[in-house]
């Protein structure tokens, strides 16, 4: 896997900070001071991951995201948003950004975002293999890994239907902590939970990073199913 990472931000201090941190982690860091330059650098070097600010002159991060995804839809793109700017984060996820981090940049948040990106690439498997189904004494557990997209949702629905047929009192959808979910995946999950809530099924969620927990709360998914940190906590609460 190439170790090139592209950082796009119009603030020089931010670019320098990213360059220092990412170089210390062993990556080859490419930088661009605006969106148009960033797209040009991406086309020339094809980095495996792009970090882009959202609010920039010349071309904003949303347009950068669109153009990069048009060139290579499998590129990991992490957007940098203002602290608590959930609307922009959700807009980016709807355009297939795979993650987001907030300004001011926190080293721990960057490290976790990089870890999640590496994990998703390491999975590098088909959508079918992203979804697993296991039986527990009092629950059926649907496991979810990687990046959940519109292509993943049919497999999630299929596994969920099989979980229902197990006849367990609880169905747990257990996200790997490094999993991500784009806009289409969020919509598909919300539809799944809404439909099964009407059927009276007891469904709980576990896992996911704090970023996506915040997104789930923002779009109302936590009103359809309780969200726990991990499987043990979720099943221990029943």
N, C-alpha and C positions, 0 to 999 in steps of 0.2 A: 504494500500500500504506500502511495506517495505520502510524504510528510509535509507537503506544502499547504499552508493556510493563508488565505487572503483576508485582510482586514480593511474595511472601507469606513472611513470616518473623516469628517472635515475638520476635526479638532486635532491639531498636532500633538498636544500633550497626551491625548487619548491614544493616538497611533503609537507614540513612543512607549507608552506604558504596555500596550498589547505586545509590541515588538520585543520588549525586554522580557516579559513574562513567558511568551510563547517560545522565544529563543532559548530561554532557560529550561523549558520542557523538552527541547530537542527538535522543535519544528523549524522548517524553513519558512520564514514569514515574508509574505508579499504585502505591500500596503498601497492604498490609493486614497487620494484626498477628496474625491467626490464620486458620485455614482457612475458617471459615464466612464471615468478612468478605471473604476473598479470592474465594469463589464468588459472593458478592453483587456485588462490584465487577466481576467478570468478566461476569456476566449484564447489568450496566448498560452497560459500556463496550466489550465484545467486543475486547479487545486481541489483536494478532496472535501475541504470545508471552507465556507465563507462566513465571516462575521461582518455584519453590516449595520451601521447606524440607520435609524429610520428617518430622522429629520436632517436633511442635508440640502444645500443649494445645488443647482444644476440638474441633479436627478435624485429623487428621494429613495429611501431604502425599499419602499414597496415596489417601485418601478424596477429597481435593481433586482429584487427577488423575482419578479415576473420574467425579466430578460434572462436571468441565469437559469431558471427552471425551463424556459423555452429551449435553451441550448442543451442542458442536461438535467432532466427531471429528477435524477437520482442524487444530485449533489446535496450534501448536508448544508443547509443555510440557517444560521442562528442570527436572529435580529436583536439589535440592542435598542431597548426602549427606555423612555423616561420612567423613573420609579413609579410603579403603580398604574402605568398607562395600559390598562387591561384591554381597552377598545382596540388600540393599535396592535397589541399582541395577538388578539383574536383575529383581526383583519389579516395579519401576516400568516397565521396558521391556516386561514381559509385559502391562502395562496400557496400552501404547501411548505411554508417554513417548518423546520423540524423542531425548533426550540427557540427560546428567547431568554435574554438576561437583562437585568435592569441597570441603569446608571444611577448613582455612581458605581463603577465596577468594583465588585468584591472578588478578591482572589479565589475564595472558596467557591463562589458561584460559577466562576469561569472554569475552575478545575472540574466541577461536577458536570457542567455542560459538555466539556471535552470528553469526559468519561462516558457520558450517555451517547455522544456521537460515535465514539470508538466502538462501543458495545453494539450499536445498531448496525454499523458496518461489519463488525465481526460476525453478526448473525448471518447476514448475506444469504438468506435462504428464501424459499418461496413463501407466498402469503399463507399457504396451507400450514406450513410448519411453524408459523408464528402463533398459531392457536392450538392449544392442547386441552384435553379433557381428562380429569381424574376424579375418582370417587373417594370420598371420605365417609366416616360413619354417619355423620349428620348433615353432609353437604355434598353437592357436586361442584367441582372447582374448574372453572374455565380459565386457563392460563393465557396471557397475552404478552408477546414480546415484540421488539422491533418498532417500526413506525406504522401505526394504524392508519390506513387510508381507505378510500372508497373500494379498493380492490380487496381489502382485508375484511370488510364488514360482512359480505356473504358467508365467509368461513366462520366468522364470529357468530352469526345468526344460526348457522348449521350446528355448530358445537353447542350453542345455547339450547336449541331444540332437543338435542340428545340429552343434555343435562336435565331438562324438564322431565323427560321420559324416565329418568332414574328414580323419580318419585321422592327425592330428598326434601326435607323441610326448608332447606336454604340453598340458594345458588350463589356462589361467590365468583365474581369476575376479578381475577387476580392479575394485576398489571405488574410486569417486571419494573423495578425502580428506574431502569434506563429506557423504558418504553416512551414513545411520543405518540401524539395523535393529532392529525391535521384537521382542518375544518370539516371536510367530508366525513372523516372518522368520528368527529364529535357529533355531527348530525345523525349519523347512523346509530351510534350508541344511544343517543337521546331517544330516537324512535324506538329502539329495542326496549329500553327501560320503560318508556311511556306505555307501550303496548302490553308489556307484562305486568305492569302495575295494575292496569285495568283488569287483568286476569287474577289478581290477588296473590301473585307469586312473591315470595320473600327473596329479594335480591340484594346483595351487598357488594361493595367494591373495595379493593385493597391495592396498596402500592402506589406507584407514580411519584414523580418528584413534586416538590412544593410548588413549582411553576404550574404544573398541570392540575394540581389540586385547586389552585387559585382560579384557573380557567374553568374547571368543572363547577366551582361555586358561582362564578360569574354568569355562566350560561344556564344555570338552574339544574344541572345534573344531580347535585347533592340534595335537591328536593325530591328526587325520584328514588334515590338509594343512598344509604349511609356509606361514607367513605372512611376506611381505616388505613393505618400505616402498613400493616402486613397481614398475612393470612392468619397467623396465630391470634392476633388481636381481633380480627373480624369474626373468626369462628368461636373464640373464647367469650365473645359478648352475647352469643345466642343463648 
